[in-house]
């Protein structure tokens, strides 16, 4: 099975500012994951190449309560490592998430980009792909991960808006 969906949020910031002050800002990310989402978060690595390509690896442990059938498969929770690459020419972030368990049976990843939406506003667009190859419960797990992903992105967008508003007021 596999699931693909798109998540969109609009923010009061310009294109360059979004990448510089939000997406790749270490302190913003630490606060968003720990304060807004309640994750355990560790930035393992972030590098910028001379051509502007940025790679980042982070280890995350979300606090999600796993429902019955999936709990047996994820005894240590839904922790994962996210690795990604920013293409400076296309201004796109491509990522994949590797879970701590069942890495060979669960694939999650996608692409992010932002588009201008008027003066000083952007829309962040995220295309997410989830594929679970576990007989009998694959569709259930995909639906569960999609639900959690949508909820997390919504919470993160609220945090981002509040953060930007506070930064403007300062």
N, CA and C atoms as an extended XYZ file, in Angstrom:
510
Properties=species:S:1:pos:R:3:atomname:S:1:resname:S:1:resid:I:1 pbc="F F F"
N         0.838       -1.179        0.000 N   UNK     1
C         0.000        0.000        0.000 CA  UNK     1
C         0.885        1.246        0.000 C   UNK     1
N         0.321        2.351       -0.356 N   UNK     2
C         1.014        3.627       -0.215 CA  UNK     2
C        -0.015        4.753       -0.222 C   UNK     2
N         0.363        5.826        0.437 N   UNK     3
C        -0.507        6.987        0.570 CA  UNK     3
C         0.295        8.225        0.205 C   UNK     3
N        -0.306        9.117       -0.560 N   UNK     4
C         0.311       10.404       -0.878 CA  UNK     4
C        -0.708       11.490       -0.557 C   UNK     4
N        -0.243       12.543        0.107 N   UNK     5
C        -1.122       13.665        0.413 CA  UNK     5
C        -0.298       14.943        0.455 C   UNK     5
N        -1.007       16.073        0.392 N   UNK     6
C        -0.362       17.384        0.382 CA  UNK     6
C        -0.885       18.202        1.557 C   UNK     6
N         0.035       18.900        2.211 N   UNK     7
C        -0.298       19.775        3.333 CA  UNK     7
C         0.158       21.182        2.965 C   UNK     7
N        -0.709       22.176        3.205 N   UNK     8
C        -0.398       23.567        2.863 CA  UNK     8
C        -0.641       24.477        4.073 C   UNK     8
N         0.284       25.409        4.282 N   UNK     9
C         0.129       26.441        5.310 CA  UNK     9
C         0.722       27.742        4.793 C   UNK     9
N         0.118       28.859        5.178 N   UNK    10
C         0.581       30.180        4.758 CA  UNK    10
C         1.203       30.902        5.950 C   UNK    10
N         2.315       31.595        5.680 N   UNK    11
C         3.041       32.315        6.729 CA  UNK    11
C         3.378       33.731        6.266 C   UNK    11
N         3.459       34.636        7.237 N   UNK    12
C         3.800       36.045        6.984 CA  UNK    12
C         5.320       36.203        7.006 C   UNK    12
N         5.946       35.807        5.906 N   UNK    13
C         7.397       35.909        5.756 CA  UNK    13
C         7.703       35.778        4.264 C   UNK    13
N         8.839       36.304        3.831 N   UNK    14
C         9.184       36.170        2.414 CA  UNK    14
C         9.895       34.832        2.161 C   UNK    14
N        10.131       34.538        0.883 N   UNK    15
C        10.721       33.246        0.506 CA  UNK    15
C        12.072       32.991        1.166 C   UNK    15
N        12.986       33.927        1.032 N   UNK    16
C        14.325       33.736        1.601 CA  UNK    16
C        14.267       33.647        3.123 C   UNK    16
N        13.427       34.502        3.711 N   UNK    17
C        13.284       34.482        5.162 CA  UNK    17
C        12.755       33.157        5.676 C   UNK    17
N        11.845       32.548        4.939 N   UNK    18
C        11.298       31.260        5.367 CA  UNK    18
C        12.421       30.229        5.517 C   UNK    18
N        13.240       30.116        4.492 N   UNK    19
C        14.314       29.120        4.554 CA  UNK    19
C        15.345       29.505        5.615 C   UNK    19
N        15.771       30.750        5.653 N   UNK    20
C        16.834       31.191        6.551 CA  UNK    20
C        16.378       31.253        8.011 C   UNK    20
N        15.231       31.913        8.260 N   UNK    21
C        14.816       32.219        9.632 CA  UNK    21
C        13.895       31.178       10.259 C   UNK    21
N        13.365       30.294        9.441 N   UNK    22
C        12.458       29.267        9.950 CA  UNK    22
C        13.040       27.877        9.692 C   UNK    22
N        13.024       27.462        8.470 N   UNK    23
C        13.315       26.073        8.150 CA  UNK    23
C        14.709       25.619        8.579 C   UNK    23
N        15.734       26.459        8.367 N   UNK    24
C        17.091       26.053        8.709 CA  UNK    24
C        17.622       26.714        9.979 C   UNK    24
N        16.779       27.422       10.705 N   UNK    25
C        17.213       28.042       11.957 CA  UNK    25
C        17.229       26.977       13.054 C   UNK    25
N        18.395       26.719       13.615 N   UNK    26
C        18.554       25.635       14.598 CA  UNK    26
C        17.701       25.858       15.846 C   UNK    26
N        17.701       27.076       16.363 N   UNK    27
C        16.939       27.353       17.589 CA  UNK    27
C        15.440       27.275       17.336 C   UNK    27
N        14.981       27.792       16.198 N   UNK    28
C        13.563       27.676       15.869 CA  UNK    28
C        13.144       26.213       15.834 C   UNK    28
N        13.904       25.380       15.152 N   UNK    29
C        13.555       23.965       15.039 CA  UNK    29
C        13.565       23.267       16.396 C   UNK    29
N        14.570       23.545       17.208 N   UNK    30
C        14.620       22.944       18.534 CA  UNK    30
C        13.360       23.295       19.328 C   UNK    30
N        12.997       24.563       19.318 N   UNK    31
C        11.815       25.005       20.062 CA  UNK    31
C        10.532       24.424       19.473 C   UNK    31
N        10.411       24.422       18.153 N   UNK    32
C         9.192       23.902       17.530 CA  UNK    32
C         8.985       22.427       17.903 C   UNK    32
N        10.034       21.626       17.743 N   UNK    33
C         9.885       20.197       18.035 CA  UNK    33
C         9.666       19.929       19.521 C   UNK    33
N        10.415       20.599       20.378 N   UNK    34
C        10.299       20.294       21.803 CA  UNK    34
C         9.111       20.986       22.468 C   UNK    34
N         8.903       22.283       22.188 N   UNK    35
C         7.830       23.028       22.845 CA  UNK    35
C         6.465       22.791       22.209 C   UNK    35
N         6.382       22.945       20.898 N   UNK    36
C         5.082       22.847       20.225 CA  UNK    36
C         4.628       21.412       20.026 C   UNK    36
N         5.561       20.525       19.723 N   UNK    37
C         5.185       19.154       19.389 CA  UNK    37
C         5.483       18.142       20.493 C   UNK    37
N         6.307       18.504       21.455 N   UNK    38
C         6.618       17.596       22.556 CA  UNK    38
C         7.550       16.458       22.172 C   UNK    38
N         8.278       16.594       21.078 N   UNK    39
C         9.215       15.560       20.630 CA  UNK    39
C        10.511       15.640       21.438 C   UNK    39
N        11.211       14.528       21.524 N   UNK    40
C        12.634       14.572       21.864 CA  UNK    40
C        13.317       14.829       20.526 C   UNK    40
N        14.215       15.805       20.501 N   UNK    41
C        14.797       16.255       19.236 CA  UNK    41
C        16.295       16.420       19.378 C   UNK    41
N        17.017       15.876       18.410 N   UNK    42
C        18.467       16.056       18.367 CA  UNK    42
C        18.873       16.354       16.933 C   UNK    42
N        19.480       17.512       16.729 N   UNK    43
C        20.045       17.834       15.429 CA  UNK    43
C        21.382       17.115       15.369 C   UNK    43
N        21.470       16.074       14.568 N   UNK    44
C        22.690       15.272       14.493 CA  UNK    44
C        23.736       15.925       13.597 C   UNK    44
N        23.255       16.558       12.502 N   UNK    45
C        24.198       17.122       11.548 CA  UNK    45
C        23.476       18.087       10.613 C   UNK    45
N        24.163       19.183       10.270 N   UNK    46
C        23.666       20.095        9.244 CA  UNK    46
C        24.880       20.706        8.559 C   UNK    46
N        24.908       20.580        7.236 N   UNK    47
C        26.047       21.058        6.462 CA  UNK    47
C        25.578       21.843        5.248 C   UNK    47
N        26.349       22.877        4.914 N   UNK    48
C        26.086       23.665        3.711 CA  UNK    48
C        27.283       23.527        2.787 C   UNK    48
N        27.024       23.078        1.561 N   UNK    49
C        28.077       22.931        0.554 CA  UNK    49
C        28.342       24.282       -0.109 C   UNK    49
N        29.479       24.419       -0.780 N   UNK    50
C        29.790       25.680       -1.459 CA  UNK    50
C        28.723       26.120       -2.470 C   UNK    50
N        28.006       25.171       -3.072 N   UNK    51
C        26.973       25.537       -4.051 CA  UNK    51
C        25.640       25.906       -3.404 C   UNK    51
N        25.575       25.881       -2.051 N   UNK    52
C        24.353       26.239       -1.346 CA  UNK    52
C        23.473       25.054       -0.968 C   UNK    52
N        23.841       23.862       -1.397 N   UNK    53
C        23.102       22.658       -0.998 CA  UNK    53
C        23.245       22.477        0.509 C   UNK    53
N        22.127       22.213        1.157 N   UNK    54
C        22.145       21.993        2.606 CA  UNK    54
C        21.640       20.589        2.874 C   UNK    54
N        22.365       19.863        3.715 N   UNK    55
C        21.912       18.554        4.170 CA  UNK    55
C        21.730       18.625        5.687 C   UNK    55
N        20.741       17.890        6.159 N   UNK    56
C        20.464       17.899        7.596 CA  UNK    56
C        19.988       16.521        8.015 C   UNK    56
N        20.434       16.099        9.184 N   UNK    57
C        19.986       14.848        9.787 CA  UNK    57
C        19.559       15.159       11.218 C   UNK    57
N        18.364       14.726       11.580 N   UNK    58
C        17.856       14.935       12.938 CA  UNK    58
C        17.250       13.629       13.437 C   UNK    58
N        17.381       13.406       14.729 N   UNK    59
C        16.755       12.247       15.375 CA  UNK    59
C        15.567       12.747       16.187 C   UNK    59
N        14.426       12.110       15.979 N   UNK    60
C        13.200       12.571       16.617 CA  UNK    60
C        12.452       11.411       17.269 C   UNK    60
N        11.888       11.707       18.419 N   UNK    61
C        11.028       10.754       19.116 CA  UNK    61
C         9.737       11.464       19.469 C   UNK    61
N         8.685       11.232       18.674 N   UNK    62
C         7.394       11.868       18.970 CA  UNK    62
C         6.696       11.181       20.133 C   UNK    62
N         5.846       11.913       20.844 N   UNK    63
C         5.180       11.367       22.029 CA  UNK    63
C         3.854       10.665       21.739 C   UNK    63
N         3.667       10.144       20.534 N   UNK    64
C         2.375        9.617       20.137 CA  UNK    64
C         2.022        8.314       20.844 C   UNK    64
N         0.753        8.189       21.182 N   UNK    65
C         0.224        6.948       21.733 CA  UNK    65
C        -0.169        6.068       20.549 C   UNK    65
N         0.436        4.917       20.458 N   UNK    66
C         0.206        4.027       19.321 CA  UNK    66
C        -0.988        3.127       19.610 C   UNK    66
N        -1.959        3.059       18.683 N   UNK    67
C        -3.138        2.219       18.902 CA  UNK    67
C        -2.812        0.727       18.852 C   UNK    67
N        -3.669       -0.062       19.474 N   UNK    68
C        -3.536       -1.503       19.648 CA  UNK    68
C        -2.765       -2.308       18.631 C   UNK    68
N        -3.277       -2.479       17.388 N   UNK    69
C        -2.625       -3.377       16.446 CA  UNK    69
C        -1.193       -2.964       16.096 C   UNK    69
N        -0.919       -1.679       16.135 N   UNK    70
C         0.416       -1.211       15.765 CA  UNK    70
C         1.385       -1.216       16.941 C   UNK    70
N         0.878       -1.234       18.161 N   UNK    71
C         1.731       -1.175       19.350 CA  UNK    71
C         2.718       -2.335       19.389 C   UNK    71
N         2.280       -3.497       18.942 N   UNK    72
C         3.141       -4.680       18.930 CA  UNK    72
C         4.315       -4.474       17.970 C   UNK    72
N         4.074       -3.777       16.866 N   UNK    73
C         5.116       -3.557       15.868 CA  UNK    73
C         6.098       -2.458       16.263 C   UNK    73
N         5.658       -1.538       17.107 N   UNK    74
C         6.492       -0.396       17.495 CA  UNK    74
C         6.632       -0.323       19.019 C   UNK    74
N         7.283       -1.331       19.610 N   UNK    75
C         7.380       -1.353       21.077 CA  UNK    75
C         8.173       -0.184       21.654 C   UNK    75
N         9.063        0.408       20.848 N   UNK    76
C         9.870        1.541       21.314 CA  UNK    76
C         9.313        2.872       20.827 C   UNK    76
N         8.074        2.874       20.334 N   UNK    77
C         7.471        4.108       19.850 CA  UNK    77
C         7.766        4.342       18.383 C   UNK    77
N         7.445        5.547       17.931 N   UNK    78
C         7.590        5.898       16.514 CA  UNK    78
C         8.811        6.779       16.248 C   UNK    78
N         9.878        6.562       17.006 N   UNK    79
C        11.091        7.341       16.799 CA  UNK    79
C        11.667        7.110       15.412 C   UNK    79
N        12.315        8.151       14.880 N   UNK    80
C        12.866        8.052       13.540 CA  UNK    80
C        14.021        9.024       13.356 C   UNK    80
N        14.756        8.819       12.278 N   UNK    81
C        15.793        9.745       11.853 CA  UNK    81
C        15.328       10.365       10.546 C   UNK    81
N        15.357       11.693       10.493 N   UNK    82
C        15.000       12.391        9.262 CA  UNK    82
C        16.271       12.886        8.600 C   UNK    82
N        16.436       12.532        7.333 N   UNK    83
C        17.561       13.036        6.551 CA  UNK    83
C        16.986       13.778        5.355 C   UNK    83
N        17.613       14.896        5.027 N   UNK    84
C        17.092       15.674        3.919 CA  UNK    84
C        18.158       16.472        3.214 C   UNK    84
N        17.758       16.953        2.050 N   UNK    85
C        18.667       17.724        1.203 CA  UNK    85
C        17.893       18.886        0.579 C   UNK    85
N        18.450       20.094        0.704 N   UNK    86
C        17.886       21.289        0.100 CA  UNK    86
C        18.616       21.572       -1.198 C   UNK    86
N        17.870       21.664       -2.287 N   UNK    87
C        18.415       22.009       -3.597 CA  UNK    87
C        18.265       23.519       -3.768 C   UNK    87
N        19.385       24.268       -3.753 N   UNK    88
C        19.281       25.727       -3.818 CA  UNK    88
C        18.779       26.247       -5.164 C   UNK    88
N        18.974       25.494       -6.234 N   UNK    89
C        18.499       25.937       -7.544 CA  UNK    89
C        16.978       25.828       -7.630 C   UNK    89
N        16.424       24.731       -7.157 N   UNK    90
C        14.972       24.532       -7.203 CA  UNK    90
C        14.266       25.047       -5.955 C   UNK    90
N        15.038       25.349       -4.902 N   UNK    91
C        14.476       25.788       -3.615 CA  UNK    91
C        13.480       24.744       -3.091 C   UNK    91
N        13.951       23.498       -3.061 N   UNK    92
C        13.119       22.385       -2.577 CA  UNK    92
C        13.907       21.538       -1.592 C   UNK    92
N        13.196       21.096       -0.583 N   UNK    93
C        13.734       20.217        0.435 CA  UNK    93
C        13.145       18.828        0.204 C   UNK    93
N        13.991       17.853        0.002 N   UNK    94
C        13.561       16.466       -0.166 CA  UNK    94
C        14.052       15.692        1.042 C   UNK    94
N        13.176       14.908        1.634 N   UNK    95
C        13.544       14.222        2.875 CA  UNK    95
C        12.999       12.797        2.906 C   UNK    95
N        13.602       12.029        3.820 N   UNK    96
C        13.057       10.710        4.130 CA  UNK    96
C        13.208       10.478        5.623 C   UNK    96
N        12.284        9.711        6.138 N   UNK    97
C        12.277        9.395        7.564 CA  UNK    97
C        12.500        7.894        7.706 C   UNK    97
N        13.507        7.528        8.493 N   UNK    98
C        13.833        6.128        8.715 CA  UNK    98
C        13.461        5.784       10.152 C   UNK    98
N        12.459        4.917       10.341 N   UNK    99
C        12.041        4.572       11.702 CA  UNK    99
C        13.083        3.702       12.412 C   UNK    99
N        13.046        3.733       13.740 N   UNK   100
C        13.956        2.921       14.544 CA  UNK   100
C        13.688        1.428       14.347 C   UNK   100
N        12.436        1.097       14.098 N   UNK   101
C        12.069       -0.308       13.872 CA  UNK   101
C        11.324       -0.412       12.541 C   UNK   101
N        11.387       -1.571       11.929 N   UNK   102
C        10.700       -1.861       10.668 CA  UNK   102
C        11.133       -0.949        9.517 C   UNK   102
N        12.383       -0.523        9.523 N   UNK   103
C        12.862        0.390        8.480 CA  UNK   103
C        12.712       -0.203        7.086 C   UNK   103
N        12.779       -1.510        6.972 N   UNK   104
C        12.651       -2.148        5.664 CA  UNK   104
C        11.195       -2.280        5.223 C   UNK   104
N        10.247       -2.015        6.128 N   UNK   105
C         8.826       -2.167        5.812 CA  UNK   105
C         8.041       -0.852        5.811 C   UNK   105
N         8.668        0.214        6.278 N   UNK   106
C         7.973        1.493        6.388 CA  UNK   106
C         8.819        2.581        5.732 C   UNK   106
N         8.252        3.255        4.735 N   UNK   107
C         8.965        4.337        4.045 CA  UNK   107
C         8.103        5.597        4.099 C   UNK   107
N         8.682        6.649        4.641 N   UNK   108
C         7.995        7.939        4.693 CA  UNK   108
C         8.974        8.989        4.199 C   UNK   108
N         8.490        9.888        3.380 N   UNK   109
C         9.345       10.950        2.869 CA  UNK   109
C         8.516       11.928        2.071 C   UNK   109
N         9.213       12.863        1.448 N   UNK   110
C         8.478       13.826        0.646 CA  UNK   110
C         9.329       14.990        0.221 C   UNK   110
N         8.627       16.051       -0.154 N   UNK   111
C         9.287       17.264       -0.626 CA  UNK   111
C         8.523       18.488       -0.110 C   UNK   111
N         9.280       19.537        0.242 N   UNK   112
C         8.746       20.826        0.705 CA  UNK   112
C         9.179       21.896       -0.277 C   UNK   112
N         8.344       22.879       -0.469 N   UNK   113
C         8.746       24.104       -1.141 CA  UNK   113
C         7.816       25.214       -0.691 C   UNK   113
N         8.199       26.449       -0.973 N   UNK   114
C         7.356       27.586       -0.629 CA  UNK   114
C         7.125       28.424       -1.878 C   UNK   114
N         5.942       28.994       -1.944 N   UNK   115
C         5.565       29.849       -3.071 CA  UNK   115
C         5.072       31.182       -2.522 C   UNK   115
N         5.384       32.280       -3.222 N   UNK   116
C         4.906       33.593       -2.763 CA  UNK   116
C         3.387       33.681       -2.866 C   UNK   116
N         2.783       34.360       -1.884 N   UNK   117
C         1.324       34.564       -1.855 CA  UNK   117
C         1.024       36.004       -1.493 C   UNK   117
N         1.586       36.920       -2.265 N   UNK   118
C         1.385       38.339       -1.980 CA  UNK   118
C         2.580       38.902       -1.246 C   UNK   118
N         2.492       40.159       -0.919 N   UNK   119
C         3.598       40.864       -0.284 CA  UNK   119
C         3.941       40.278        1.087 C   UNK   119
N         5.146       39.739        1.193 N   UNK   120
C         5.624       39.234        2.476 CA  UNK   120
C         4.921       37.986        2.989 C   UNK   120
N         4.308       37.225        2.102 N   UNK   121
C         3.624       35.990        2.514 CA  UNK   121
C         4.065       34.851        1.611 C   UNK   121
N         4.141       33.662        2.213 N   UNK   122
C         4.438       32.458        1.440 CA  UNK   122
C         3.475       31.350        1.833 C   UNK   122
N         3.310       30.424        0.915 N   UNK   123
C         2.583       29.197        1.220 CA  UNK   123
C         3.592       28.062        1.183 C   UNK   123
N         3.670       27.328        2.303 N   UNK   124
C         4.525       26.142        2.359 CA  UNK   124
C         3.698       24.969        1.868 C   UNK   124
N         4.243       24.244        0.918 N   UNK   125
C         3.554       23.090        0.347 CA  UNK   125
C         4.410       21.857        0.621 C   UNK   125
N         3.796       20.848        1.208 N   UNK   126
C         4.498       19.617        1.554 CA  UNK   126
C         3.774       18.438        0.920 C   UNK   126
N         4.457       17.728        0.054 N   UNK   127
C         3.917       16.487       -0.487 CA  UNK   127
C         4.550       15.355        0.299 C   UNK   127
N         3.709       14.526        0.894 N   UNK   128
C         4.175       13.462        1.777 CA  UNK   128
C         3.787       12.108        1.188 C   UNK   128
N         4.721       11.179        1.228 N   UNK   129
C         4.480        9.808        0.779 CA  UNK   129
C         4.715        8.859        1.942 C   UNK   129
N         3.789        7.930        2.125 N   UNK   130
C         3.906        6.918        3.169 CA  UNK   130
C         3.642        5.567        2.526 C   UNK   130
N         4.516        4.619        2.786 N   UNK   131
C         4.309        3.256        2.297 CA  UNK   131
C         4.627        2.292        3.436 C   UNK   131
N         3.674        1.429        3.742 N   UNK   132
C         3.850        0.441        4.800 CA  UNK   132
C         3.597       -0.935        4.206 C   UNK   132
N         4.580       -1.794        4.369 N   UNK   133
C         4.479       -3.154        3.839 CA  UNK   133
C         4.417       -4.145        4.988 C   UNK   133
N         3.300       -4.113        5.711 N   UNK   134
C         3.080       -5.046        6.812 CA  UNK   134
C         1.724       -5.698        6.558 C   UNK   134
N         1.736       -6.979        6.296 N   UNK   135
C         0.522       -7.696        5.946 CA  UNK   135
C        -0.553       -7.539        7.023 C   UNK   135
N        -1.743       -7.216        6.577 N   UNK   136
C        -2.895       -7.140        7.465 CA  UNK   136
C        -3.129       -5.800        8.127 C   UNK   136
N        -2.054       -5.063        8.428 N   UNK   137
C        -2.223       -3.783        9.135 CA  UNK   137
C        -1.560       -2.606        8.410 C   UNK   137
N        -1.025       -2.838        7.209 N   UNK   138
C        -0.332       -1.769        6.478 CA  UNK   138
C        -1.193       -0.541        6.252 C   UNK   138
N        -2.433       -0.749        5.794 N   UNK   139
C        -3.339        0.379        5.547 CA  UNK   139
C        -3.688        1.109        6.828 C   UNK   139
N        -3.889        0.370        7.905 N   UNK   140
C        -4.195        0.964        9.212 CA  UNK   140
C        -3.032        1.848        9.669 C   UNK   140
N        -1.799        1.333        9.534 N   UNK   141
C        -0.623        2.087        9.975 CA  UNK   141
C        -0.422        3.322        9.105 C   UNK   141
N        -0.627        3.191        7.796 N   UNK   142
C        -0.517        4.359        6.913 CA  UNK   142
C        -1.509        5.441        7.309 C   UNK   142
N        -2.749        5.051        7.548 N   UNK   143
C        -3.776        6.027        7.943 CA  UNK   143
C        -3.407        6.690        9.268 C   UNK   143
N        -2.879        5.913       10.206 N   UNK   144
C        -2.474        6.438       11.504 CA  UNK   144
C        -1.324        7.439       11.341 C   UNK   144
N        -0.318        7.089       10.540 N   UNK   145
C         0.820        7.992       10.320 CA  UNK   145
C         0.368        9.254        9.587 C   UNK   145
N        -0.539        9.117        8.622 N   UNK   146
C        -1.058       10.310        7.934 CA  UNK   146
C        -1.758       11.238        8.921 C   UNK   146
N        -2.597       10.683        9.775 N   UNK   147
C        -3.321       11.490       10.773 CA  UNK   147
C        -2.322       12.233       11.677 C   UNK   147
N        -1.327       11.516       12.190 N   UNK   148
C        -0.336       12.133       13.071 CA  UNK   148
C         0.470       13.204       12.335 C   UNK   148
N         0.808       12.933       11.091 N   UNK   149
C         1.575       13.892       10.297 CA  UNK   149
C         0.784       15.178       10.083 C   UNK   149
N        -0.472       15.042        9.692 N   UNK   150
C        -1.314       16.227        9.489 CA  UNK   150
C        -1.453       17.030       10.790 C   UNK   150
N        -1.704       16.345       11.901 N   UNK   151
C        -1.843       17.030       13.196 CA  UNK   151
C        -0.550       17.744       13.581 C   UNK   151
N         0.586       17.086       13.366 N   UNK   152
C         1.872       17.697       13.723 CA  UNK   152
C         2.163       18.925       12.874 C   UNK   152
N         1.898       18.846       11.582 N   UNK   153
C         2.129       19.997       10.708 CA  UNK   153
C         1.199       21.157       11.079 C   UNK   153
N        -0.029       20.854       11.457 N   UNK   154
C        -0.946       21.916       11.885 CA  UNK   154
C        -0.442       22.586       13.163 C   UNK   154
N        -0.005       21.794       14.143 N   UNK   155
C         0.542       22.365       15.382 CA  UNK   155
C         1.794       23.178       15.090 C   UNK   155
N         2.661       22.642       14.233 N   UNK   156
C         3.898       23.351       13.883 CA  UNK   156
C         3.594       24.664       13.169 C   UNK   156
N         2.547       24.691       12.335 N   UNK   157
C         2.206       25.930       11.632 CA  UNK   157
C         1.712       26.986       12.616 C   UNK   157
N         0.938       26.584       13.615 N   UNK   158
C         0.495       27.533       14.639 CA  UNK   158
C         1.683       28.098       15.407 C   UNK   158
N         2.606       27.225       15.779 N   UNK   159
C         3.810       27.670       16.473 CA  UNK   159
C         4.591       28.652       15.590 C   UNK   159
N         4.723       28.325       14.298 N   UNK   160
C         5.468       29.173       13.366 CA  UNK   160
C         4.817       30.547       13.256 C   UNK   160
N         3.517       30.589       13.144 N   UNK   161
C         2.814       31.882       13.056 CA  UNK   161
C         3.024       32.705       14.327 C   UNK   161
N         2.897       32.068       15.492 N   UNK   162
C         3.122       32.769       16.756 CA  UNK   162
C         4.566       33.268       16.855 C   UNK   162
N         5.503       32.440       16.448 N   UNK   163
C         6.916       32.779       16.478 CA  UNK   163
C         7.181       34.005       15.592 C   UNK   163
N         6.644       33.980       14.377 N   UNK   164
C         6.840       35.107       13.460 CA  UNK   164
C         6.184       36.382       13.982 C   UNK   164
N         5.013       36.238       14.573 N   UNK   165
C         4.321       37.394       15.131 CA  UNK   165
C         5.122       38.006       16.274 C   UNK   165
N         5.643       37.159       17.158 N   UNK   166
C         6.442       37.642       18.290 CA  UNK   166
C         7.732       38.294       17.799 C   UNK   166
N         8.324       37.732       16.765 N   UNK   167
C         9.567       38.278       16.210 CA  UNK   167
C         9.319       39.665       15.603 C   UNK   167
N         8.157       39.838       14.950 N   UNK   168
C         7.794       41.138       14.373 CA  UNK   168
C         7.589       42.179       15.471 C   UNK   168
N         6.994       41.760       16.577 N   UNK   169
C         6.678       42.687       17.675 CA  UNK   169
C         7.911       43.104       18.461 C   UNK   169
N         8.947       42.289       18.397 N   UNK   170
C        10.157       42.554       19.214 CA  UNK   170
C        10.963       43.726       18.700 C   UNK   170
